[in-house]
Amino acid sequence: GPIEAGQSLSENQNKEKIKEPETYLLKPMNCPFHVRIYKNNPHSYRALPMRWAECGTVYRFEKKGELSGLIRVRGFTQDDAHIICQADKVEEELKQVIDFILFIYKSFGFKIEDVNVYLSVRDPKNNKYAGNDKGWEFTENVLEKVAKEKNLNFQKEVGGAVFYGPKLDFKIKDALGREWQCSTLQFDFNLPERFAMTFTNAQGQDESPYMLHRALFGSFERFIGLLIEHYAGAFSLWLSPVQVVIISVGENHIEHCRKLANEFKQNEIRAEVWDENETVGNKIRKAAKQKIPYMLVIGDKEMQSDKLQIRKRGEKETTGFDKNEFIDKIKKLIAEKSNNL
């Protein structure tokens, strides 16, 4: 019911006892749902490979002592994809995924030496694994072959494979030097077998497909956490939440600052006007502390000048730029995803 005058929210909540007979299960993974989609229709080898991607929120009950900021959480969003294909397409699919992973790391300013790669294969003495020897040998060999062709500096971990298939993991270090898995490429012998996934091959016979799990970021939360640590808050220009801050000296400069900010925004540059009733020195220190890439101070002198006096992050001196020249420079750096200012 509605909250009455003088009544607290908690008092009102206590009166509302909601009872639901259903039991809800939290989704721990996206994979079985993609299998169900596949199973809805029969498939020919001509329709393969099939690639389904989903940014799905999943939940894992991690122990309380193992939780860590954004990096290890109980609910997170995975950029999951599943590739279903026949044996002769596996190598090409692996190459495409690895190229995609390397493109992402490069785009976010990670060098390949910042990323440790692990090839996890089964322990032949252990019988905990799904699938058969032929499938394991083929997938382990093709993963190793492609990793070498792509010049990945990987370590091979015998016995490191999960029960359902071999995998290639890409791990990034945090500020404390701890490694965290981000991108992953995993074969799965378990789901195709358990759910009797088949396709009709060129001979008209039913055949079991190969299934690849792949995540590029791993989880958005973890990747963002590691990104913050990697840059220590001083993000590349294209990643910075605020790219340009415009500081007004007095009230009579605010309108000019806003017009300038609108010009930046029309050019898809993220700009803010700081017109709070604070000293200019305080605003400059605040912008420096927030590691904003560029700051401009606008007073009487700057309003009358044709040039913008730009102060780059980490520098004390300003540089004069023609307005259009500065806008073009920023747009170019953003388009190139450059780490330079």
FIKE-155154 format. One record per atom (N, C-alpha, C): x, y, z; residue in three letters. Coordinates in steps of 0.001 Angstrom, whole numbers, plus 500000, padded with zeros to 6 digits. Each point is the difference from the previous one (the first is absolute). Example, Ala and Ser with C-alpha at 12.3 -4.5 7.8 and 13.67 -1.06 7.14 Angstrom:
513190494310507800ALA/499110501190500000ALA/500900501200500000ALA/499650501050499280SER/500820501190500060SER/499230501090500730SER/
This chain:
500818498805500000GLY/499182501195500000GLY/500854501248500000GLY/499369501178499827PRO/500768501248499987PRO/500561500318501378PRO/501119500725500018ILE/500596500421501273ILE/499189501171500544ILE/499641499879501288GLU/499222501072500628GLU/500948501019500627GLU/499474501220500230ALA/500807501061500618ALA/500534499531501344ALA/501274500234500237GLY/500611499624501275GLY/500428498548500073GLY/499771499231498936GLN/500344498576500011GLN/501311499790499237GLN/500890499191500566SER/501282499757499315SER/499817498928498930SER/500952499969499076LEU/499947499024498907LEU/500072498579500550LEU/500874499788501024SER/500161498648500545SER/498715499513500679SER/499273500901500666GLU/498729499618500635GLU/499002499546498941GLU/499978500730498909ASN/499082499668498907ASN/500373498650499379ASN/501314499769499849GLN/500467498756499382GLN/499646498786500855GLN/500071500173501321ASN/499729498875500891ASN/498567499496499876ASN/499085500871499583LYS/498600499593499858LYS/499779499190498727LYS/500900500191499029GLU/499825499351498696GLU/500789498690499974GLU/499358498895500243LYS/500667498701499961LYS/499672499340498663LYS/500989499939499149ILE/499762499426498667ILE/500423498531500026ILE/499084499133499630LYS/500311498569499973LYS/499855499499498573LYS/501074499441499481GLU/499974499450498642GLU/500231498494500098GLU/499142499198499368PRO/500171498547500107PRO/501154499468499146PRO/500402500769498959GLU/501030499490499086GLU/501397500052500629GLU/500847499058499573THR/501414500037500361THR/500764500488498776THR/500853500979500193TYR/500775500552498884TYR/501440499499500071TYR/500538499632498864LEU/501403499599499923LEU/500776501089499282LEU/501172500338500531LEU/500844501005499357LEU/500865499312498945LEU/500079500604498843LYS/500712499394498864LYS/501517500050500222LYS/500674498841500072PRO/501456500023500195PRO/500787500109498690PRO/499333499718498870MET/500696500037498699MET/498981500181498885MET/500485500415498836ASN/499113500239498854ASN/499902498794499059ASN/500959499080500113CYS/500183498940498987CYS/498766499139499713CYS/499322499430501020PRO/498892499080499683PRO/498872500656499213PRO/499832501314500169PHE/498926500697499285PHE/500308500080498507PHE/501267500141499670HIS/500399500015498591HIS/499838498608499388HIS/500250498986500818VAL/499792498620499530VAL/498522499778499687VAL/499129500524500863ARG/498554499841499763ARG/499573500673498694ARG/500590501147499713ILE/499695500684498730ILE/500419499105498833ILE/501195499419500112TYR/500506499124498933TYR/499076498803499798TYR/499518499460501121LYS/499179498780499947LYS/498587500249499458LYS/499616501260499868ASN/498652500312499507ASN/499768499532498566ASN/501079499960499209ASN/499877499655498577ASN/501098499041499582ASN/499743499189498962PRO/501084499181499437PRO/500963500902499218PRO/501267499582499903HIS/501003500831499329HIS/500820499180499010HIS/500328500639498893SER/500868499394498987SER/501412500553500165SER/500993499257499494TYR/501390500466500051TYR/500159501331499253TYR/499097500252499038ARG/500082501253499227ARG/499708501234500869ARG/499239499805501091ALA/499633501128500882ALA/501079500290501045ALA/501000499115500081LEU/501060500173501003LEU/501193500732499382LEU/500787500733500790PRO/499863500189501443PRO/498853500946500375PRO/499445499745501193MET/499010500906500589MET/500673500717501164MET/499775501295500087ARG/500626500795501068ARG/498914500804500710ARG/499838499734501290TRP/499010500730500797TRP/500700500724501146TRP/499765501294500098ALA/500614500799501068ALA/498920500543500925ALA/500345500126501268GLU/499046500524500992GLU/500767500681501122GLU/499613501226500323CYS/500516500648501204CYS/499018499645501115CYS/500290498923500703GLY/499053499467500985GLY/500516500141501416GLY/499104500385500914THR/500370500101501419THR/499876498628500644THR/501062499578500667VAL/500032498679500644VAL/500426500160501465VAL/499771498941500774TYR/500249500070501441TYR/500782498772500450TYR/501026500228500803ARG/500786498909500587ARG/500155500298501490ARG/499764498991500832PHE/500087500249501444PHE/501454499874500453PHE/500778501057499748GLU/501392500029500453GLU/500024500171501523GLU/501011499397500645LYS/500113500138501452LYS/500297501455500361LYS/499467500418501144LYS/500089501408500395LYS/501447500490500033LYS/500893499176500509GLY/501412500400500119GLY/500708500137498667GLY/499393499449498926GLU/500635500059498679GLU/499496501174499161GLU/498957500687500478LEU/499458501140499243LEU/500996501152500015LEU/500105500695498874SER/500990501074499898SER/499525501085499039SER/499482501109500564GLY/499599501153499190GLY/499164499623498795GLY/500388500523498839LEU/499331499643498746LEU/500581498723499406LEU/501145499562500531ILE/500769498954499318ILE/499471498597500293ILE/499529499756501212ARG/499314498727500277ARG/498701500307500725ARG/498892499750499327VAL/498676500335500532VAL/499069498795499850VAL/498816500095500585ARG/499047498881499920ARG/499042500126498823ARG/499811501196499504GLY/499146500207498821GLY/500766500830498994GLY/500101499536498765PHE/500778500742499001PHE/499439499733498605PHE/500419500827499059THR/499501499891498628THR/501110499500499092THR/499745498868499375GLN/500978499383499094GLN/499664500328498554GLN/501033500301499227ASP/499793500152498549ASP/500256498626499377ASP/499013499174500136ASP/500108498593499624ASP/499677499789498531ASP/500660499049499384ALA/499565499564498666ALA/500280498519499871ALA/499203499345499192HIS/500199498579499715HIS/500052499805498495HIS/501028499298499583ILE/500198499716498578ILE/499813498502499815ILE/499087499648499122ILE/499704498588499742ILE/500424499719498564ILE/500938499071499833CYS/500544499779498653CYS/500481498562499819CYS/500320499668498750GLN/500553498691499702GLN/501530500052500079GLN/500637498829500006ALA/501443499893500256ALA/500843500850499056ALA/499649500035498697ASP/500862500709499046ASP/499883501523500097ASP/499101500499500849LYS/499853501454500181LYS/500611500483501322LYS/500407499059500845VAL/500453500346501352VAL/501200500946499974VAL/501003499681499183GLU/501237500791499991GLU/499734501458499614GLU/499216500204498960GLU/499701501361499538GLU/499223500786501059GLU/499055499322500678GLU/499225500669501056GLU/500906500426501161GLU/500928499123500370LEU/500943500328501080LEU/500835501226499647LEU/500484500039498769LYS/500831501136499562LYS/499223501312500072LYS/498741499950499566GLN/499178501219500013GLN/499770500501501426GLN/499744499065500920VAL/499753500402501394VAL/501271500588500615VAL/501152499366499751ILE/501264500514500553ILE/500300501388499441ILE/499762500201498706ASP/500192501337499404ASP/499113501035500691ASP/498766499601500287PHE/499035500896500670PHE/500501500350501406PHE/500477498987500735ILE/500513500211501364ILE/501192500961499978ILE/500950499763499084LEU/501194500848499922LEU/499641501430499603LEU/498999500140499119PHE/499528501332499600PHE/499456500756501211PHE/499251499303500852ILE/499419500642501188ILE/501093500448500964ILE/500979499129500271TYR/501077500388500914TYR/500778501195499461TYR/500280499976498705LYS/500728501120499380LYS/499182501290500104LYS/498687499901499742SER/499120501178500048SER/499976500631501386SER/500093499166501040PHE/499933500518501366PHE/501378500325500576PHE/501031499951499142GLY/501325500445500433GLY/500833498952500697GLY/499569498731499974PHE/500824498932500562PHE/500987499527498934PHE/501254499827500395LYS/500967499390499088LYS/499883498494500184LYS/500396499252498975ILE/499862498541500089ILE/500840499445501156ILE/501110500720500347GLU/500813499528501138GLU/499312500243501344GLU/498944500851500016ASP/499205500203501231ASP/499054498828500248ASP/499810499174498972VAL/499000498930500054VAL/500710498649500009VAL/499698499172500996ASN/500573498652500062ASN/498997498997499444ASN/500483499125499125VAL/499121499045499316VAL/500327498586500481VAL/498955499229500284TYR/500174498630500491TYR/499201499034499135TYR/500672498953499555LEU/499332498916499273LEU/499802498858500987LEU/498757499733500357SER/499695498961500992SER/499531498738499294SER/500746498915500201VAL/499671498714499372VAL/499736498968501096VAL/499492498846499606ARG/499649498992501013ARG/501238499241500467ARG/499845499369501138ASP/500998499057500500ASP/499577498625499507ASP/500781499386499093PRO/499575498715499418PRO/499787498890501038PRO/500606500161501198LYS/499867498958501028LYS/498674500112500752LYS/499313501117499810ASN/498756500239500736ASN/498804499660499111ASN/498971499399500571ASN/498833499618499177ASN/498755500839500307ASN/500194501225500517LYS/498854500852500381LYS/499375500712498806LYS/500583499864498809TYR/499622500867498878TYR/498864499438499152TYR/499165500906499488ALA/498949499632499037ALA/500646499808498631ALA/499249499430499065GLY/500519499856498635GLY/500851498754499828GLY/500708499920498859ASN/500837498832499710ASN/501420500436499644ASN/500908499027499953ASP/501420500301499748ASP/500211500722498671ASP/499284499550498971LYS/500177500599498670LYS/499639501494500024LYS/498871500323500629GLY/499554501396500090GLY/500972500858500794GLY/500491499463501116TRP/500951500746500832TRP/501306500251499252TRP/500508498964499345GLU/501271500158499266GLU/499857501046498897GLU/498886499944499268PHE/499782500951498902PHE/499933501433500528PHE/499191500227501043THR/499797501373500485THR/501246500554500700THR/500695499153500757GLU/501240500462500642GLU/501040500380498952GLU/500130499154498972ASN/500988500267498947ASN/499671501260499216ASN/498713500186499666VAL/499625501167499193VAL/500129501288500827VAL/499686499953501298LEU/500187501176500862LEU/501472500396500059LEU/500872499005500175GLU/501443500278500086GLU/500533500527498666GLU/499550499396498905LYS/500442500427498666LYS/499631501462499738LYS/498748500352500292VAL/499522501366499745VAL/500702500994500930VAL/500203499624501272ALA/500691500886500951ALA/501415500308499518ALA/500671498990499424LYS/501357500209499463LYS/499961500882498756LYS/499029499738499116GLU/499889500795498764GLU/499713501468500301GLU/499282500252501099LYS/499670501379500382LYS/501083500616500897LYS/501121499280500149ASN/501152500488500784ASN/499641500335501448ASN/499095499201500574LEU/499655500203501409LEU/501080499369500870LEU/500488500758500954ASN/501006499478500923ASN/499261499281501134ASN/499632498735499752PHE/499129499291500948PHE/500763498972500827PHE/499419499703501161GLN/500502498906500838GLN/499012498848499906GLN/500534498794499906LYS/499136498813499901LYS/499825499405501390LYS/498746499815500403GLU/499704499454501326GLU/499338498633499859GLU/500775498947500201VAL/499456498637499924VAL/499163499752501253VAL/498748499575499792GLY/499093499785501129GLY/499193501244500339GLY/500245501100499283GLY/499297501257500289GLY/498651500112499315GLY/499715499066499075ALA/498731500069499256ALA/498818499720500922ALA/498863500638499705VAL/498766499663500703VAL/499502498661499459VAL/499059499364500712PHE/499612498635499632PHE/499398499909498607PHE/499433501122499490TYR/499271499913498729TYR/500841500339498773TYR/501270500461500188GLY/500805500281498814GLY/501232500841500277GLY/500961500020499045PRO/501193500842500151PRO/499659501470499783PRO/500894500888500445LYS/499677501430499885LYS/501257500853499892LYS/499776501207499527LEU/501043501017499908LEU/499508501190500821LEU/500730500337501070ASP/499603501110500874ASP/500961501172499856ASP/499451501205500027PHE/500803501227499953PHE/499832500689501350PHE/501109500206500711LYS/499923500552501360LYS/500754501328500101LYS/499416500925500783ILE/500578501336500205ILE/500343500148501478ILE/501096500717500290LYS/500393500223501395LYS/499358501277500552LYS/499647499935501304ASP/499485501202500660ASP/501157500780500621ASP/499678501053500758ALA/501033500866500585ALA/500883499250500999ALA/499489498891500550LEU/500779499205500965LEU/500763498866499328LEU/499920499936498661GLY/500721498959499267GLY/499267498673499930GLY/498741499961500468ARG/499218498757499925ARG/499402499855498603ARG/499988498769499497GLU/499445499744498669GLU/498502499725500077GLU/499267500555499020TRP/498556499767499919TRP/499643499615498572TRP/499206498943499881GLN/499576499574498666GLN/499003500992499416GLN/500220500361498745CYS/499045500858499278CYS/499498499231498781CYS/500667500155498872SER/499547499291498794SER/500225498501500155SER/499121499230499386THR/500165498545500014THR/499406499388498743THR/500588498884499615LEU/499562499237498830LEU/499984498546500435LEU/498833499380500073GLN/499900498648500559GLN/499213499079499074GLN/500513498800499830PHE/499219498967499307PHE/499070499342501008PHE/498879499482499501ASP/499045499322500883ASP/499549498692499364ASP/500423498889500618PHE/499531498679499551PHE/498746499578500755PHE/499767500625501154ASN/498927499573500889ASN/498610500354499467ASN/499768501285499664LEU/498648500426499601LEU/499517499341498706LEU/500825499939498934PRO/499517499323498783PRO/499615498540500258PRO/500756499351500909GLU/499738498590500326GLU/498736499870500854GLU/499906500821501046ARG/498871499922500936ARG/498672500339499355ARG/500024500983499105PHE/498755500452499369PHE/499808499418498601PHE/500847499036499650ALA/499893499316498693ALA/499891501003498851ALA/500944500939499963MET/500027500994498919MET/500561499346498736MET/499308500173498897THR/500471499408498736THR/499765500967498841THR/500704499715498895PHE/499702500654498725PHE/500107498926498920PHE/499394500246498852THR/500063499040498892THR/501217500333499148THR/500931499026499890ASN/501228500254499232ASN/499777499816498496ASN/501061500149499212ALA/499894499950498527ALA/499529498637499508ALA/500195498961500811GLN/499565498642499631GLN/498565499710500450GLN/499347501009500592GLY/498618499825500452GLY/499885499293501335GLY/501128499888500728GLN/499977499320501305GLN/500050501022501136GLN/499469499590501164ASP/500077500858501186ASP/501415499990500563ASP/500488501175500341GLU/501351500128500555GLU/499950500997501153GLU/500832499756501011SER/500037500909501155SER/500923501183499687SER/499556501240500233PRO/500852501155499683PRO/501016500284501104PRO/500991500802499673TYR/500901500545501019TYR/499366501280500534TYR/500149500190501308MET/499432501201500624MET/501115500785500686MET/500070501284499681LEU/501004500889500583LEU/499312501060500856LEU/500451500124501261HIS/499579501140500818HIS/501055501084499797HIS/499569501238499882ARG/500997501073499983ARG/499470501232500711ARG/500873500629500782ALA/499687501295500614ALA/501179500911499696ALA/499725501198499526LEU/501067500930499624LEU/500481500799501209LEU/499060500567500753PHE/500352500747501210PHE/500020499070501215PHE/499252498910499945GLY/499849499108501149GLY/498794500435500798GLY/500167501066500751SER/498851500665500624SER/500268501490499909SER/498956500770499722PHE/500184501448499864PHE/500491500606501313PHE/499466499501501123GLU/500370500551501305GLU/501495499801500264GLU/500471498768499789ARG/501420499707500253ARG/500895500803499058ARG/499627500051498729PHE/500830500704499023PHE/500093501490500352PHE/498868500591500411ILE/500010501419500382ILE/500882500209501234ILE/499899499091500981GLY/500843500092501196GLY/501480499953499658GLY/500377499068499116LEU/501406499869499601LEU/500450501190499155LEU/499080500534499220LEU/500294501174499168LEU/500315501210500887LEU/499208500184501052ILE/500228501112500935ILE/501381499858500642ILE/500351498761500385GLU/501305499775500626GLU/501134500188498993GLU/499789499525498777HIS/501030500094498954HIS/500351501459499715HIS/498986500849499905TYR/500220501417499697TYR/500179500852501254TYR/499767499405501174ALA/500017500748501271ALA/499139501261499893ALA/498874499869499278GLY/499057501114499865GLY/500301500959498865GLY/501242499971499457ALA/500370500914498899ALA/499685499317498671ALA/498704499947499662PHE/499557499255498823PHE/500464500647498704PHE/500081499171498958SER/500179500524498649SER/498866500982499720SER/500247500920499076LEU/499013501038499697LEU/498639499411499649LEU/499982498974499123TRP/498718499451499528TRP/499222499310501108TRP/500707499575501071LEU/499351499299501112LEU/499585500935501131LEU/500551501195500036SER/499753500903501130SER/498533500425500053SER/499355499849501161PRO/498586500402500111PRO/499794501478499656PRO/500928500855500466VAL/500000501420499610VAL/501315500250499274VAL/499915500472498759GLN/501214500192499200GLN/500548501417500099GLN/499099500972500144VAL/500402501411500108VAL/499176500647501106VAL/500680500704500908VAL/499271500781501003VAL/500284501480499742VAL/498932500798500015ILE/500118501440499753ILE/499690500718501311ILE/500981500744500495ILE/499883500652501310ILE/499751501494499799ILE/498888500475500551SER/499693501438499885SER/500614500744501181SER/500574501179499697VAL/500604500810501060VAL/498909500703500808VAL/499001500563499306GLY/498917500713500690GLY/498667499769499317GLY/498942500568500583GLU/498643499793499469GLU/499845500510498573GLU/500683501095499679ASN/499861500581498660ASN/500694499180498909ASN/500691498924500403HIS/500680499143499012HIS/499226498702499747HIS/498972499738500818ILE/499306498703499948ILE/499340499764498645ILE/499324501010499468GLU/499291499841498728GLU/500958499617498876GLU/501165500643499976HIS/501021499686498983HIS/500483498551500162HIS/500205499585501255CYS/500436498616500288CYS/498970498992499486CYS/498725500297500223ARG/498939499072499579ARG/499924499884498480ARG/500174501125499307LYS/500005499966498529LYS/501146499133499489LYS/501152500147500646LEU/501184499217499632LEU/499758498510500254LEU/499411499694501168ALA/499694498595500339ALA/499035499402498987ALA/499004500769499569ASN/499044499507498997ASN/500681499695498677ASN/500977500828499624GLU/500751499724498763GLU/500757498681500113GLU/500615499781501165PHE/500703498730500222PHE/499018498830499910PHE/498857500138500662LYS/499004498913500025LYS/499461499703498605LYS/499834501058499179GLN/499538499792498621GLN/501019499208499181GLN/501255500023500451ASN/501064499228499345ASN/500293498698500746ASN/499024499578500840GLU/500073498740500754GLU/501211499949500932GLU/500295501152500591ILE/501053500100501013ILE/499301500233501337ILE/500339499189501001ARG/499337500099501305ARG/500609501167500793ARG/499219501064500143ALA/500496501215500658ALA/499065500422501121ALA/500580500580501039GLU/499220500527501128GLU/500431501429500295GLU/499039500803500465VAL/500305501355500479VAL/499979499970501522VAL/501076500450500611TRP/500042500101501463TRP/499809501471500373TRP/498776500326500403ASP/499678501395500318ASP/499629500172501475ASP/500441499041500827GLU/499681500085501433GLU/500668501235500618GLU/499462500417501120ASN/500539501170500701ASN/501214499590500835ASN/501082499671499290GLU/501263499599500643GLU/501121500793499352GLU/501165499982500622THR/501134500695499379THR/500455499215498773THR/500603500719499062VAL/500522499353498785VAL/501063498973500375VAL/500831500347500984GLY/501057499078500450GLY/499435498675500484GLY/498893500062500763ASN/499354498776500494ASN/499492499144498851ASN/499401500665499016LYS/499456499260498847LYS/501122499334499201LYS/501108500711499844ILE/501148499433499264ILE/500541498783500741ILE/500128500116501333ARG/500502498864500795ARG/499049498807499917ARG/498694500303500021LYS/498990498930499909LYS/500096499278498651LYS/500153500771498916ALA/500120499398498659ALA/501264499156499898ALA/501093500482500617ALA/501262499246499987ALA/499850498704500796ALA/499305500087501144LYS/499789498813500848LYS/499140498962499285LYS/499002500481499239GLN/499128499086499251GLN/500646499509498702GLN/501203500508499713LYS/500788499568498832LYS/499249500204498683LYS/499302501121499905ILE/499284500348498762ILE/501040500388498946ILE/499899499456498781PRO/501055500214498990PRO/500306501462499679PRO/498957500818499803TYR/500241501402499617TYR/499163500942500858TYR/500610501131500379MET/499208501035500681MET/500264501367499365MET/498960500832499998LEU/500088501369499490LEU/499476500924501085LEU/500691501102500231VAL/499502501030500917VAL/499557501182499146VAL/498763500448500194ILE/499449501104499207ILE/499742501214500894ILE/500761501073499718GLY/499801501292500666GLY/499856501085498939GLY/500155501260500384ASP/499855501116499044ASP/500977499875498838ASP/501252499730500345LYS/501066499930498991LYS/499708498899498987LYS/499576498814500510GLU/499741498844499123GLU/498776500241499113GLU/499008500725500528MET/498795500288499210MET/500319500887498798MET/500990500867500152GLN/500355500930498921GLN/501000499402499012GLN/500603498873500363SER/501040499403499145SER/499395499031498989SER/500688499852498859ASP/499578499019498988ASP/500480498602500364ASP/500920499920500947LYS/500602498709500338LYS/499482499482501343LYS/499942498668500099LEU/499666499347501268LEU/501307499650500697LEU/500077500287501291GLN/501185499621500773GLN/499717498652500668GLN/500630498964499479ILE/499713498620500417ILE/501080499502500954ILE/499534499434501109ARG/500940499377500944ARG/499783498494499961ARG/501043499276499604LYS/499916498536499915LYS/500199499376501375LYS/499393498831500187ARG/500165499260501254ARG/501495499784500286ARG/500392500273501244GLY/501387499767500402GLY/500942501143499683GLY/499495501062499333GLU/500864501138499659GLU/499523501259500719GLU/500950500901500299LYS/499638501248500679LYS/499844501150499016LYS/500702499903498876GLU/499943501076499001GLU/498829499779499047GLU/499488501101499445THR/498920499894499009THR/500558500191498592THR/499265499485499010THR/500375500147498593THR/498837500644499257THR/500313500967499135GLY/498953500683499237GLY/499596499215498762GLY/498696499818499809PHE/499463499285498836PHE/498877500813499377PHE/499937500007498676ASP/498798500453499322ASP/498881499017500351ASP/498787500495500215LYS/498890499142500455LYS/499766498811499068LYS/499881500255498708ASN/499726498912499051ASN/501161499023499912ASN/501214500536500134GLU/501201499152499985GLU/499975499041501196GLU/499608500535501177PHE/499939499180501214PHE/498921498924499878PHE/498832500384499476ILE/498908499030499812ILE/500435498889499047ILE/500653500358498898ASP/500478498997499027ASP/501028499069500630ASP/500891500568500812LYS/501037499204500678LYS/499360498963500920LYS/499024500446500804ILE/499328499084500935ILE/499257498902499239ILE/499269500386498966LYS/499226499014499231LYS/500915498946499384LYS/501166500420499539LYS/500967499071499398LYS/500535499026501058LYS/500365500534501181LEU/500519499148501081LEU/498947498995500468LEU/498739500446500058ILE/498911499105500421ILE/499793498909498955ILE/499975500384498722ALA/499782499027498918ALA/501105498951499978ALA/501227500420500316GLU/501151499073499989GLU/500118499215501301GLU/499146500316500993LYS/500096499403501347LYS/501430500137500537LYS/500564501168499776SER/501397500256500366SER/500157500117501512SER/501176499578500498ASN/500317500177501415ASN/500700501330500249ASN/500266500748498934ASN/500673501296500137ASN/498968501123500098ASN/500448501138500541LEU/499142501196500053LEU/500594501060499080LEU/
